[in-house]
């Protein structure tokens, strides 16, 4: 009996460790436009009256629920993260390579000298601005997050990426 009880206790410890290792932040979940709080939609429509909503989602992070609106405003792709009351917490916009600040371009050239910029995005979180660039060199891909002064905040080195499955690519098209 004692051995069985010890086995159960060990199993409970393993289970508790596995639960503790789970991420505290929920995954982003696609939702329909009708599930977005009215203050969020009102704030979006006021700020971007000509933009078309491409997708909506929500996620819980550190106990707060955020709502994301993915949009196109002419040829400008933009994702905005809101709190339920319509407060903007983050704006992410695709940026033309030619529009990147000189210090950011210098940092990219220094970190990935021969790579081509595949995509660049500007992120604003309050007054903090950063630029995330996806780069490629042949079949290798990497990324860099840089502040406007050229300081590297995050770097993912060039690596060969696995080919996406057809299902992953279909899911990407829905975004």
N, C-alpha and C positions, 0 to 999 in steps of 0.2 A: 504494500500500500504506500509506504514511504517513497519508494522509487517512482510510482505512478504520479504521486503528488509533485515530486521534484521535476518530472518530465513536463507536467502541466505548467509549473512555474517557469521553467526554461522557455517553453513555448510562448507564454505570455510576455516574457521579457523580450524575446525575439520580435513578437508582434508589436509591442510597444515601441521598440527601436525602429521598426520599419515605418510605423505611423509618424514618429517624430522626425524621420528623415524626409517625409513628404514636404513639398514646397508649401509655404504659408500662403502664397499668392495663387489665386485661381487662374486658369487659362482663360484667354480671351474667348468669348462665346458670341457667335453671330446671333443677332436679334433682328426682328423686323422693325421698320420705321415706326410703326404704331406702338411699339414697346419702348421707344425713346421718350423720356419725360418731356412734357410740353415746354418747360423753360429751356431745355437744351435745344430743341428744334427752333424755338423763337430766337435764341441767341445766335444760332447758326444762320438762320435766314436773314436776320438783321445785319450781321457782319458780312455775309456773302450772298447777296440777293440774287445773283445770276448763276450761282454754283449749282451743279446737279449732284445729288447724293448717289454715290455708287454702292455704299454698304454701310451698315451700322452694326456695332457690337458693344458688349460691355464686359467688364472684368472687375474683380475685387482685388485690391492690393492694399496690404496693411490695414485691413478693416474698412477701407473706403471703396465705394462703387464708382467706377468711371464709365463714361459712355463715349465711344469713339464714332465719329462720322468721317467716312472716307468720301472725298468729293473731287469733282473736276470743275474748275472755273475757267472756261475757255480751254486753253491748253495747259493750265496750271493744276497739277495734282496736289492735293492737300488733305492731310488727316488732322483732325482736331480732337483733342481729348477734353471732355467736360466732366464736371461734377453734376449731380442731379439737379442742382439749382441753376445751372446754366453758366457757372463759372468756368472759364477756360483754364486748363492746367498745362496744356502742351499743344504746340502747333508744329507740324512737320510738313515741309514743302519740298518738292523736287526742285533742284536748282540746276541750271545749265552750267556746264563745266566752265565756260567763259565768264560766268558771273561769280565764281568763287573768289574770295579775297586773295590777294597776292601771297600773304603769309600762309594761308591754307595750301595753296598750290605748291609753295616752297617745301612745306612739310611733307606733302605727298611725294614730291620728287625726291626728297631726302630719304624717306622710308621705303619707297617702291620706285627706284630710279627708272626702270624700263617698262613699268606697267602702264596699261591704259585705264583711264577712269571709265567704268561701265555705268555708274549711277552716282549722283551726289544729292544729298538731302540736307536741308537746314532745319534744325530743331530749336525751338524757343520754348523754354520752361521759365516762365516769369521773365526776369531780365537776363537769364543765362542763355547764351547762344552757342550752339556747336554745329559742326558739319560732319556728317557721316558719308564717307565715300567707299564705294565698292570698286575694287580694282581687279584687273585680270592681266595675266601674262601667259599667253598660250592657253593651256588647260588649267592653269593654276589661278585660284581666286583668293582674294584677301579683302580686308576692310580696315578702315582707319577712322577714328573719331578725333576731331581736332577743334580747338577753340579758335575764335577769330584772330588771335595773335599768332597762331601756328603751333601752339603747345599741343602735343599728342596726349590725348586723354585715354585712348584705348587703341590697341593694335591687334589685329588677327592676321598672322603671317600668311603668305601665299601658300596654299595647299591645293592639291588636286581634289576637286569635289566630286563626289559620286554622282552619277547621272540620276536625274529624278525619274521616278516611275511615272507612267501615264496618269495614274490616279492623283499623284502629287501635283502634276502640271494642271490637271483639270481643276483641282481645288484652288490653285493659284489664279486661274482665270476667273473664278467666282469673286475674288477679292475686289 
